[in-house]
Amino acid sequence: MDDCKEFTKEKHAKYFLRCLNALPSSLVSLDSIRLSISFFAISGLDVLGRLDLLDKHREEYINWIYLFQILPNHEDESLERCGFRGSLAATLALESQSSSHVGRSGNIGTISSHPLDTSHITMTYAAINTLLILGDDLGRLQRKGILAGVKALQLENGSFAATLEGSESDVRFVYCACSICYILQDWTAINIETTTNYIVNSISYDGAIGQDKNQEGHAGLTFCGIAALSLMGTLDSALSLKQKAKLVRWLVSRQQSGFQGRPNKLPVDTCYSFWIPATLKILGAHQFIDRRKNRQFVLDTQCNIVGGLSKWIDHSSDPLHSYLGLAGLSVCEETDLVEMIHPALNVTMRAFDHWKKLTSEVSLN
């Protein structure tokens, strides 16, 4: 591995700090999904082993994340709207709502301020995972509302929409729902049987998971489906050995130097260095990865000026590809560079151990 570039760890840590504290001008259009950006930045610091850089302000970040939480009204008539919004810009007249930042049970957040101010399942996933990474006890989550919000998003075919207003519905949001219920240790919000069937019915002709069985498989969607099955505990019963073998062959065939998201998609893309190796690890087949080639590709996407990693070599860094590139190194067990992560939950094993401690000390139901 001597031919790989030097790993510029501290530059990456500084890059994540900048993204967390002030979005670069090139990313201001992403303010509506600010929680996702924060998840990538804080997760990136954690996988680098540099979460200590947040120690002085960790409680401030935790409190800030809770402000994105949507609380039910006083009669609990809007439980299905609960969860987390992606940005505080989605609220109206925040100054007049300041008194509602603390709910009746000590939950922090705001009551929905207008008909379109509802939770987004991906933002709820990002918020809960980020709180876990920061060491929060999750005690201020409006669990009843969050679970009601998740349940309201499940469709008849087992898939999930992202918001109550309607959206695409596919395995991305199924994965978010399963992650939320796994962390809260409460599966009452999900019909596990129909959800499992939906994922299995999304397996394409090529053995991977796509938007539906008539469309080609996609590596990101495949990760979401397999990780969701794993979290629900239905992976082994849902897929036959033949289906798993066909899927593993498809996944392994996606490696060039790094990985491509689907056949004939060029060039390779840093994010798939996580989606595919993580899926293979869940399936117990990560030994088939050429770690050396992947490591070299990921390190070649580093920006040696501002830090971070890019989607492609010689392109600009962004928070998503910066984190997923590092997470890819982690699931490929590059322990000399990064911390180990839980491949299905997509948090470090340190954060996962914190979650296990919480579940042993306090009931999350």
Salt bridges, closest charged atoms under 4 A:
ASP3 OD2 - ARG292 NH2 2.49
GLU10 OE1 - ARG50 NH1 2.55
ASP31 OD1 - ARG34 NH1 3.24
ASP46 OD2 - ARG350 NH2 3.10
ASP52 OD2 - ARG50 NH2 2.99
ASP55 OD1 - ARG58 NH2 2.63
GLU59 OE2 - ARG140 NH2 3.63
GLU60 OE2 - HIS57 ND1 3.18
ASP76 OD1 - ARG104 NH2 2.91
ASP76 OD2 - LYS144 NZ 3.59
ASP117 OD2 - ARG85 NH2 2.74
ASP136 OD1 - ARG140 NH2 3.80
GLU168 OE1 - ARG172 NH2 2.94
ASP170 OD2 - ARG172 NH2 2.85
GLU216 OE2 - ARG262 NE 3.14
ASP236 OD1 - LYS244 NZ 2.67
ASP269 OD2 - LYS311 NZ 3.84
ASP269 OD1 - HIS321 NE2 3.18
ASP318 OD2 - HIS321 ND1 2.92
GLU333 OE2 - LYS281 NZ 3.23
GLU333 OE2 - HIS286 NE2 3.34
GLU334 OE1 - ARG291 NH2 3.47
GLU334 OE1 - ARG295 NH1 2.77
ASP336 OD2 - ARG295 NH2 3.05
ASP353 OD1 - LYS356 NZ 3.61
